[in-house]
Each structure stands twice: as C-alpha cells, then as structure tokens.
Amino acid sequence: MRLPKDSSRLMLLAGSSLYSDLDGFRRYEPNKNVEQLAIYDKDIAYRYNYKTNNKGLVSYPDLQKNDDIDLTINGDSFSEGQGGYPWVVEWQKKELKDSNITSINYSIAGNGFEDFLEGSKHSKKYYNASKNIIFFIEHNAYRPYQRMSKNRSCSFYSNGILDNILGPLTCKTYGIVWHHIELEKSDKEILDKAKYLQQYGVLASFNKFLKEIKNSSHKKNIVQVDKENEYKYQKVELRLGEIPSYTKIAISKINSIYDKNNVLYVQLPEKVGEPNKSALEFTKRLETLVDNKIINLWESCPLERSDFHVFDNHPNVEGYKKIKRCISENKDINNFIKS
C-alpha cells in the first residue's frame, strides 16, 4: 500500500535545528554550518549552505548583549535566502559595513508580521537599535504568530502540549516540518532518505486529492467572480482576503517602538513579472497601515522565470543576486539607512 503517494514537497535541515527563542523570535543553533534542502517527488529542488552567528541567526556580525546597532533587519525565507544563498549577510558584510552600519538580521523562513514584531522588540531591548527595515512579501500579512519547536528528528510549528503527546510522530503528522539529516550526505543518500520521510499510502493521497478538488473549485469561483466584476465598478479584491487584525496590531507596535519614520517597509518580488492589480491594491492598503511610503521592489525590480527554481517558488542564486543589487542601488533605501 505504498502507492499512490503524496510527495509534493519535503524540507530537510542538516547541521542545526530551527526553533523559537525564549524571547519569541525564530533562530537556529549558534555558530553552526547549516545545509538546507527541498525535495519535490524524486528531484532535489535546491541544496545550499550557510552559517549562523553567535545568536543563531543568518546574520553578520556576531553581537554581544550590550552592543549598540544601527539597523534591525526583519524578513522571512526570501530575506533568509532560502533556496539560494544568504544575500542579506553579503549585504551586511559589504555595503552596510562600508557605510559603517552595524546590523542584525532576524529573517527566518515562515516569519510573518508578528514575528517581525518579536525581532524588533528584541533588537531594541538588547541592542538599542536605531532603525528597522522590514523586507516582506504579501503572504507575511496572513501568517499568525506560531512558535517553533524541535526534537531529535525534526523542527516544526509547535502545537503546545500536543508536541509532547506525539513526540517523534510530530515529524510525520504535522504539516510544516524540517526533517533533520546528517551533513555531507550524497544526493543519492538524501533521495533514499526522502523516500522514507515522504508520505505514502492511500490516505495521504486521498487527502491530497480532496485538496486538489477544493482548490480547483475555488479557482473556478475566482474566475467567475472576476468575469462578473469586469462589468462592475467595485473596489479591487485582495488575493488573500482582508488584512488580518493581528498584522495591523503588529505594524502599529513596530512603528510605536521605533517611531514610524525610523521604520522602512520594502516589498520584495515574490513571483515572475510585475504585480497585478490585486497585488498593487494590497500594497496600497498596507501603505495606509504603515502610515508611510512602501518601497515596492516587486514593481521596480521584477524577476524573470530564470530567476526562480524550476520546482520551488523561491528565487535561485541569480534571483537573489538581482534582489540584492536592486536594494543596494535603491536611493530611498540608501537614504533611509545613512540618514
């Protein structure tokens, strides 16, 4: 009964675990060489290496508790460099260092605006950070805060007491999981391991089938609504719905902690090409919440199909290099950092 199978995506982590710090923000173990991989069916979508600093962050340099810093950086997997390389670290080592800017990068995969708030609070409390730059994509606004936990076999989104009840079974039953593997495994060894970790069986496939039906029906409804709205002068609907209250509260608190003029929100390109009307409407509404100008790199610095992975929706190395170059050359970003 191992077939059919549901093996659309598998995330692997070597060299470290991923979990929420006691102060609330996500981190890896300190001073580790980390390797991260994603597998889709029988293909390795990406495989790349990076290092963590003494705080377990994908950041440069190492910081001591009483160090004062100039800039806090917040973001999710796109700012961590998932699937490519840690481009923010390269930005810190070169452009920011050349401008005598000391910074800390809290960007970790899966972060939302409430996670940005946790990093912002920690940076202000321990490092007296002066300014805060937040790199975001549209999905970040729809991610409620959820702590991450770990065991010997995997890192996962915590479900409280259920974690202890399930124990190692969390790695097979929870939806978002990074499975722990050993470093320096060959591609064949990794793919052999993946066969065991991927979800096999009729039940798993049936669940996937139900999801496909639901998504297909939802897409049809969207198309029908779009056709109807062609003849109506209605406000553009947001792709993922109204911006949640928890995101609005997080933005308000971040702006209060740093003063809104010391916080810069930068939207990164998350898909091929320029944003559509719905995406632009999201940026417009978020701009009213942050009560300041948003730098929309998705609009001014769009990525091409060749800038993304074939199987995964994250940018590849070339895509991240393009994002870093656009940020380094952006006058508004540079003026914010240096002023």
C-alpha positions as CSV (number, residue, x, y, z in Angstrom):
1,M,0.0,0.0,0.0
2,R,3.0,2.4,-0.5
3,L,1.4,3.7,-3.7
4,P,0.0,6.1,-4.7
5,K,1.9,8.6,-2.8
6,D,1.8,12.3,-1.8
7,S,5.3,13.6,-2.0
8,S,4.9,17.1,-3.4
9,R,7.5,18.7,-1.0
10,L,9.9,17.7,1.7
11,M,12.2,20.1,3.6
12,L,15.4,18.9,5.1
13,L,17.8,20.6,7.5
14,A,21.4,19.5,8.3
15,G,23.8,20.8,10.9
16,S,21.2,22.6,13.2
17,S,17.6,22.6,14.4
18,L,15.2,25.6,14.0
19,Y,13.1,26.8,16.9
20,S,11.7,29.8,18.7
21,D,14.0,31.6,21.2
22,L,12.7,32.3,24.7
23,D,12.3,35.9,23.6
24,G,9.9,34.8,20.8
25,F,11.9,35.1,17.6
26,R,12.9,32.1,15.4
27,R,16.5,31.0,15.3
28,Y,18.9,28.2,14.6
29,E,21.6,27.0,16.9
30,P,24.5,29.4,17.3
31,N,27.7,29.2,15.2
32,K,26.6,26.3,13.0
33,N,27.3,25.3,9.5
34,V,23.8,24.6,8.1
35,E,22.6,22.9,5.0
36,Q,19.0,23.2,3.8
37,L,17.3,21.2,1.0
38,A,13.9,20.8,-0.6
39,I,12.8,17.7,-2.4
40,Y,9.9,17.5,-4.8
41,D,9.0,13.9,-5.6
42,K,12.3,12.5,-6.8
43,D,14.1,15.8,-7.5
44,I,16.3,17.9,-5.3
45,A,14.8,21.4,-5.9
46,Y,17.6,23.2,-4.1
47,R,20.6,22.5,-1.8
48,Y,22.6,25.2,-0.3
49,N,24.8,26.1,2.7
50,Y,25.1,28.9,5.2
51,K,26.4,29.8,8.6
52,T,24.7,31.2,11.7
53,N,26.2,33.8,14.0
54,N,26.5,33.6,17.8
55,K,22.8,34.3,18.2
56,G,21.7,31.5,15.8
57,L,20.7,34.0,13.1
58,V,21.6,34.2,9.4
59,S,23.3,37.4,10.2
60,Y,26.7,39.3,10.4
61,P,28.5,40.1,12.6
62,D,28.5,38.3,16.0
63,L,26.9,40.6,18.6
64,Q,27.3,40.9,22.4
65,K,24.4,41.8,24.7
66,N,25.4,45.4,25.2
67,D,26.4,46.3,21.7
68,D,24.5,49.2,20.1
69,I,23.5,48.7,16.5
70,D,22.2,51.0,13.8
71,L,19.8,48.8,11.8
72,T,17.4,45.9,12.5
73,I,16.5,43.7,9.5
74,N,13.3,41.6,9.5
75,G,12.0,39.3,6.9
76,D,11.1,35.7,6.0
77,S,12.5,33.0,3.7
78,F,13.1,35.5,0.9
79,S,15.4,37.5,3.2
80,E,17.0,34.5,4.7
81,G,17.9,33.4,1.2
82,Q,16.1,30.1,1.3
83,G,16.9,28.1,-1.8
84,G,19.8,30.3,-2.9
85,Y,22.3,31.9,-0.6
86,P,22.2,34.3,2.4
87,W,22.2,37.6,0.3
88,V,21.4,39.7,3.3
89,V,24.7,38.6,5.0
90,E,26.6,39.6,1.9
91,W,24.8,43.0,2.0
92,Q,25.8,43.3,5.7
93,K,29.4,42.4,5.0
94,K,29.9,44.7,2.1
95,E,27.5,47.6,1.5
96,L,26.4,48.1,5.1
97,K,29.9,47.6,6.6
98,D,31.3,50.1,4.0
99,S,28.8,52.6,5.3
100,N,29.7,51.8,8.9
101,I,26.3,50.4,9.6
102,T,26.1,47.6,12.2
103,S,23.0,45.5,11.7
104,I,21.3,42.3,12.8
105,N,19.1,40.1,10.5
106,Y,16.2,38.3,12.1
107,S,14.9,36.9,8.8
108,I,13.8,33.3,9.1
109,A,11.6,31.1,6.8
110,G,7.9,31.3,7.7
111,N,8.0,34.6,9.5
112,G,5.0,37.0,9.4
113,F,4.5,40.5,10.7
114,E,4.0,39.3,14.3
115,D,7.4,37.6,14.0
116,F,8.8,40.9,12.7
117,L,7.5,42.4,15.9
118,E,9.3,39.9,18.0
119,G,12.6,40.6,16.3
120,S,12.0,44.3,16.5
121,K,11.4,44.1,20.3
122,H,14.5,42.0,20.9
123,S,16.7,44.3,18.8
124,K,15.5,47.4,20.6
125,K,15.7,45.9,24.1
126,Y,19.2,44.3,23.8
127,Y,20.9,46.4,21.2
128,N,19.2,49.7,21.3
129,A,18.6,49.5,17.6
130,S,18.1,52.9,15.9
131,K,16.3,51.9,12.7
132,N,14.3,49.0,11.4
133,I,14.0,47.8,7.8
134,I,11.3,45.1,7.0
135,F,11.6,43.1,3.9
136,F,8.2,41.5,3.2
137,I,6.1,39.6,0.7
138,E,2.3,39.6,0.6
139,H,1.9,36.2,2.4
140,N,3.6,37.6,5.5
141,A,0.5,39.6,6.4
142,Y,-1.6,36.4,6.6
143,R,0.7,34.4,8.9
144,P,-0.4,34.4,12.5
145,Y,2.4,34.0,15.1
146,Q,3.2,30.4,16.0
147,R,6.2,29.3,18.0
148,M,8.5,26.7,16.5
149,S,9.8,23.7,18.4
150,K,12.2,20.8,17.8
151,N,13.1,17.3,18.7
152,R,15.9,15.0,17.6
153,S,14.2,14.2,14.3
154,C,12.7,17.5,13.1
155,S,11.9,21.1,13.6
156,F,8.2,22.0,13.4
157,Y,5.5,24.5,14.1
158,S,4.5,23.9,17.7
159,N,1.0,22.9,18.8
160,G,1.7,23.2,22.5
161,I,1.0,20.1,24.7
162,L,0.3,18.0,21.6
163,D,4.0,18.1,20.8
164,N,4.8,16.1,24.0
165,I,2.0,13.7,23.4
166,L,3.0,12.9,19.8
167,G,6.8,13.0,20.4
168,P,8.6,11.8,17.3
169,L,5.3,11.4,15.5
170,T,5.1,15.2,15.1
171,C,7.6,14.7,12.2
172,K,5.1,12.5,10.3
173,T,1.8,14.2,11.2
174,Y,2.5,17.9,11.4
175,G,2.0,19.9,8.2
176,I,5.2,22.1,8.1
177,V,8.3,20.2,9.2
178,W,12.1,20.4,8.6
179,H,13.4,16.9,8.9
180,H,16.9,16.7,10.4
181,I,19.6,14.8,8.5
182,E,23.3,14.5,8.8
183,L,25.7,16.8,7.0
184,E,27.7,15.9,3.8
185,K,25.3,13.3,2.5
186,S,25.4,12.5,-1.2
187,D,22.4,13.2,-3.4
188,K,21.6,9.5,-3.6
189,E,21.7,9.1,0.2
190,I,19.4,12.1,0.5
191,L,16.9,10.8,-2.0
192,D,16.9,7.4,-0.4
193,K,16.2,9.1,3.0
194,A,13.5,11.1,1.4
195,K,11.6,8.0,0.2
196,Y,11.2,7.0,3.8
197,L,10.2,10.5,5.0
198,Q,7.7,11.2,2.3
199,Q,4.1,10.5,3.0
200,Y,3.0,7.2,1.3
201,G,-0.3,5.4,1.2
202,V,-3.9,5.7,0.1
203,L,-5.0,8.0,3.0
204,A,-2.3,10.6,2.2
205,S,-3.1,10.6,-1.5
206,F,-6.8,10.8,-0.8
207,N,-6.2,13.9,1.4
208,K,-4.2,15.4,-1.4
209,F,-7.0,14.6,-3.9
210,L,-9.6,16.4,-1.7
211,K,-7.3,19.4,-1.5
212,E,-7.0,19.5,-5.3
213,I,-10.7,19.4,-5.8
214,K,-11.2,22.2,-3.2
215,N,-8.5,24.4,-4.9
216,S,-10.0,23.7,-8.3
217,S,-13.4,24.7,-7.2
218,H,-12.0,27.8,-5.5
219,K,-10.2,28.8,-8.7
220,K,-13.4,28.4,-10.7
221,N,-15.2,30.7,-8.3
222,I,-12.5,33.3,-8.6
223,V,-12.6,33.2,-12.4
224,Q,-16.4,33.6,-12.3
225,V,-16.2,36.5,-9.8
226,D,-13.5,38.2,-12.0
227,K,-15.8,37.9,-15.0
228,E,-18.7,39.4,-13.1
229,N,-16.5,42.2,-11.8
230,E,-15.5,43.2,-15.3
231,Y,-18.9,44.8,-15.6
232,K,-19.0,46.4,-12.2
233,Y,-17.1,49.3,-10.7
234,Q,-16.1,47.7,-7.5
235,K,-13.0,48.0,-5.4
236,V,-10.3,45.5,-6.3
237,E,-10.4,42.5,-4.0
238,L,-7.3,41.3,-2.2
239,R,-6.0,37.9,-3.3
240,L,-5.7,36.5,0.2
241,G,-8.6,38.5,1.8
242,E,-8.7,41.4,4.1
243,I,-5.5,42.1,6.1
244,P,-5.9,40.5,9.5
245,S,-6.1,42.5,12.7
246,Y,-3.1,40.7,14.2
247,T,-1.0,42.2,11.3
248,K,-2.4,45.6,11.8
249,I,-1.6,45.5,15.5
250,A,1.9,44.2,14.9
251,I,2.6,47.1,12.4
252,S,1.3,49.6,14.9
253,K,3.5,48.3,17.7
254,I,6.6,48.2,15.5
255,N,6.0,51.8,14.5
256,S,5.5,52.8,18.1
257,I,8.7,51.1,19.3
258,Y,10.9,52.7,16.7
259,D,8.8,55.7,15.5
260,K,7.3,55.3,12.1
261,N,10.0,57.5,10.4
262,N,12.6,55.0,11.6
263,V,10.9,52.0,10.0
264,L,11.1,51.3,6.3
265,Y,8.9,48.6,4.7
266,V,10.3,47.1,1.5
267,Q,8.2,44.7,-0.6
268,L,10.2,42.0,-2.4
269,P,9.4,40.4,-5.7
270,E,7.7,37.1,-5.0
271,K,6.6,36.0,-8.4
272,V,7.6,36.2,-12.1
273,G,6.9,39.6,-13.6
274,E,5.3,42.7,-12.2
275,P,2.5,42.7,-9.6
276,N,-1.1,42.5,-10.9
277,K,-3.9,44.8,-9.8
278,S,-4.8,42.8,-6.7
279,A,-1.1,42.8,-5.5
280,L,-0.9,46.5,-6.1
281,E,-4.1,47.0,-4.1
282,F,-2.6,45.0,-1.2
283,T,0.5,47.3,-1.2
284,K,-1.7,50.4,-1.3
285,R,-3.8,49.2,1.7
286,L,-0.7,48.2,3.6
287,E,0.8,51.6,3.0
288,T,-2.1,53.2,4.8
289,L,-1.4,50.9,7.8
290,V,2.3,51.7,8.0
291,D,1.4,55.3,7.5
292,N,4.5,55.8,5.4
293,K,5.8,55.1,1.9
294,I,6.5,51.5,1.0
295,I,9.4,50.7,-1.4
296,N,7.8,48.2,-3.8
297,L,10.7,46.3,-5.4
298,W,8.3,43.9,-6.9
299,E,7.1,46.7,-9.1
300,S,10.5,48.4,-9.8
301,C,12.7,45.3,-9.8
302,P,10.7,42.4,-11.2
303,L,12.2,38.9,-11.6
304,E,12.1,36.7,-14.6
305,R,11.3,33.0,-14.9
306,S,15.0,32.2,-15.0
307,D,15.4,33.9,-11.6
308,F,13.3,31.2,-9.8
309,H,13.8,27.5,-9.2
310,V,12.1,25.0,-11.5
311,F,10.3,23.1,-8.8
312,D,10.2,25.6,-5.9
313,N,8.7,29.1,-5.8
314,H,11.8,30.7,-4.1
315,P,14.3,32.7,-6.1
316,N,17.5,30.9,-7.1
317,V,21.0,32.3,-6.7
318,E,20.7,34.7,-9.7
319,G,17.3,35.9,-8.4
320,Y,18.7,36.7,-5.0
321,K,21.6,38.5,-6.6
322,K,19.2,40.6,-8.5
323,I,17.2,41.5,-5.4
324,K,20.4,42.4,-3.5
325,R,21.6,44.6,-6.4
326,C,18.3,46.4,-6.6
327,I,18.4,47.1,-2.9
328,S,22.0,48.2,-2.9
329,E,21.2,50.7,-5.7
330,N,17.9,52.0,-4.4
331,K,18.3,55.6,-3.4
332,D,15.4,55.7,-1.0
333,I,16.7,52.6,0.9
334,N,20.2,54.1,1.0
335,N,19.0,57.5,2.2
336,F,17.0,55.8,5.0
337,I,19.9,53.7,6.2
338,K,22.5,56.5,6.0
339,S,20.4,59.4,7.3
